[in-house]
Each structure stands twice: as C-alpha cells, then as structure tokens.
Amino acid sequence: MPNANEDNLSALSQVQHRAVSELLRVAPVADDLARRFQEAGFSLALVGGSVRDALLGRLGNDLDFTTDARPEDVLKIVRPWADSVWEVGIAFGTVGLQKEARVEGVDRCFQIEVTTYRSEAYDRTSRKPEVSYGDSIEQDLVRRDFTVNAMAVALPEKTFIDPHGGLGDLAERVLRTPGTPEESFSDDPLRMMRAARFAAQLDFEVAADVVTAMTEMAGRIEIVSAERVRDELNKLILSAHPRKGLALLADTGIAGYVLPELPALRLESDEHHRHKDVYEHTLIVLEQAIDLEEDGPDLVLRLAALLHDIGKPRTRRFEKDGRVSFHHHEVVGAKMTKKRMTALKYSNELVKDVSRLVELHLRFHGYGMGEWTDSAVRRYVRDAGPLLERLHKLTRSDCTTRNKRKAASLSRAYDGLEERIAQLKEKEQLDAIRPDLDGNQIMEILGIGPGPAIGNAYKHLLELRLEHGPMEHDAAVTALKQWWSEQG
C-alpha cells in the first residue's frame, strides 16, 4: 500500500499495514461510496477511529469518512445510494447514513458518517463549537484530537495518510495530540475527557505533556455542555478498563468538575488507619462488578458501583472508642447520586435505578449473618424489585476485604440468601408481592368508598403478606375485618 509518510513504515509490521487494505476489501461499501464521490468531483477518505481500529484489527460496521464536499453536496451524492439518511449533525458538517451490503456471503448493515473537512473551536463563553470548513485533508487531520485518530486512507486508491506520526504512536500505545495539547484542548476541552476515555477503551498510556495540559486546563471542561460530558463519561465507564480513565480524571483534577464525588472519596486516613481507602475500595468494587456482568457492559450496575459509597465523606464520624463510622451513608449517597446524575442530564429512569441501588447496597448486611426468615426474604426481594439481579452483583462486589476467611463467610452468607430466594419463589409469587385483597374487594368488604382508609387497609394487608406469606381468601377477609374493628 502506498504510504504518505515512509518514516512510519518501521512502526508497525507490513501485516498491520495490509490490514487496512484487507478490511477495506471485505467492505466494498467503502470503495463503492468513494467512486460516487470521485465521479462527482470530490475526494473521500476513511478517517480517524475507523483507520485506528482497522490497524488494531477491530474495525466494525461503523465507518467514518471525511471529504472536501460540502454537506449539501454530500446529501446529493448519498441519497440515491444509501438505504436511509439523517441530518442530525449537518450543522457540524456531518451527514449520517445507513447502507446494507453483502460481504463474503454475509449481510451487514453499515452505519456511516461523512464529515466535511473542518476545524472547530470554543470561545470562552460558548458551550457549542464554532465550525468552519477546510479544503484539504491535512488541514482536517491537524484538528483531530489525537495522532492515532489523525490518520486517513484516501479512497478508492487506498493511499495511507499519516502526517502526525499516528502509526508510531499506535505501535507505542500512547496518546499524543497532533499539535500542542494546549491548542487541542483549547479548541475543544472535551478532548481532555476523551484522552481518559481512550486510555480506558484502548488501554493506552497518555503522554506526559498531555497529562500536564489536562491538569493545568482542567477548569476549561466547565464550558462543555452537561450532555457531552455525560456521553463521554458513559463511554469511559462502559470501556474495558474504566479504572484507568477514572484515575486519570481524578489525578488531573478534571473529575473535580465533572464528578467531584469521586476524588472526594480520597479521605484522609485516621492515624490508626481504622477505615479503608474509600477511593481505592470504590475502584475495586467497580472492577469486581464488571467481572460479574453476564450480558456485556451494564451502565446501571457500573454507575451504582462507582457511586455506592459517595455518601461516606459527609457521614464520617470518629467515635469515642476509636472506630470510624459512616452511619446512613447509603441514604445520603442515594440523594447525592440523584443530584449528580440529574445535573449530568441522565434520564429519569436511569437516575431512579442507580439511586435505588446505592440506597439498597447495605440492605443485606442489615439482616445479619444468621438464617434468613421468609419475611426478611420477601422484604429484600420487594425492595429490590426489578433491580434484584443487579443488587446481587453490587452486594457481592462490595466485599473487598483481604481477610480470606471473612470474604468466604460473606460469600457463603449471600449464597444462602440467593438459595432462600429461589426456594421461596418455588412456593409463592415473589416478583410482584401484593396483598391478598385488592382495593375493590376491600371497599366491598368494608362497605365504604374510596378514601384514605382504603390505602391504610391495603398497607396493612401488604404488611401481613410480607410477614406471613399468602393467605387464603377467608383468612384475608377475617384479618381485614379485625383490623377495621380496631380502627374505632
């Protein structure tokens, strides 16, 4: 394959170079699209993360292209060809499209973005980048965030373009910026979070000058919208190595602006070290929760693991006997979780689920290590609701003790709880525990209409159901009438 920067040929093997051609060969959709741009008098190149992932052998069905064609010209070219087109990002020079193609006997659906050569920068007050279009791919690549994302493959001739040494940095697994980090982060402060995200996703190191700039410019992240910060944080948390990215955000001070509850966990230890390093404990819990995932990354579980102890700094007390306590930190933490996630513009459903898991993460320990009664099991399952499986994982992950005997004891105790839940589920309906009489039946039996008394009766019957299990209809009627007679 021709190469526009021969100095980088030694950085990766010829096999890795050929990976770009090979992956493009099995994705004829790229060449087909390129020919259409060429016939219209424009250039097209695979660019950025798509080239990086191709060299790493992980190119999927998401393809990013860049072109000298303006968005209106791009639309004219792709509309007759694509299966569907969307213009959500057209204000920023991006046209999105979908194309189904048969590749080596397999039907694949490609998600494609074509972006006009551009540059973008923030001023000191705007939360949105100002976009201006460029006329050369070199101009486009220099404004990219990192050198490993500043490579391109011109199509259909497949010329490799690497003006900033991205190939060498890819070989060294290091993140550097095409220009100075200060210029890059001034153009778009979100790139500081992207550095942490790529470190977590790719398991790359971040160059020292980039870390320095992140530290010195951390406050600039405040100009970025909450939605963009949230989306970048999600990508980091859902990555293969989130600890790496989170630690970088905390160490550079950026977390102090976007997720201040995380660095706040770095509590000063008392002189006798009678409590754990909560920050380190939290990162271990996150890693252990990830190990328990069964169907891929779970954002709700990972956020709950990350935030489960954020109430500890506010509730820490040094007791007279020398112990350190964090009474009700789960309740305080749930409120803090709701506040932080709301500020980051998470959906109401996600806020509710994560906050509830934080609130419940100590519930298991509140029952002690003894035999679980049926009543305790019912209440545990009822309180967790649809979050029960995630609560199982979070509770197990929260054990980070180095005392193997204690860890084994806790594990056995939780095994016992899960066994009790399974046993009780075989006998009665646990997933949606309700009283044995509904509201209409209560009104009919008591001979009264809607009002507070019906709600109180319902709560009383629910409490009996939780405490004693299902009742026969006649027994429930008797219990209701007895309660009603006691109300005076």
Buried (B, 14 or more C-beta within 10 A) or exposed (E): BEBBBEEBBEBBEEEBBEBBEBBBBEBEBBBBBBEBBBEBEBBBBBBBBBBBBBBBEEBEBEBBBBBBBEBEBBBEBBEEEBEEBEEEEBEBBBBBBBBEBEBEEEEBEBEBBBBBBBBBBBEEEEEBBEBEBBEEBBEBBBBBBBBBBBBBBBBBEBBBBBBBBBBBBBBBEBBBBBBEBBBBBBBBBBBBBBBBBBBBBBEBBBBEEBBEBBEBBBEBBEBBEBEBBBBBBBBBBBBEBBBBBBBBBBBBBBBBBBBEBBBBBBBEEEEEEEBBBBBBBBBBBBBBBBEBEEEEBBBBBBBBBBBBBBBBBBBBEEEEEEEBEBEEBBBBBBBBBBEBBEEBBBEEEBBBBBBBBBBBBBBBEEBEEEEBEBBBBBBBBBBBBEBBEBBBBBBBBBBBEEEEEEEEBBEEBBEBBEEBBEEBEEEEEBEEBEBBBEEEBBBEBBEEEEEEBBEBBBEBBBBBBBEEBBBEEEEBBEBBEEBBEEEE
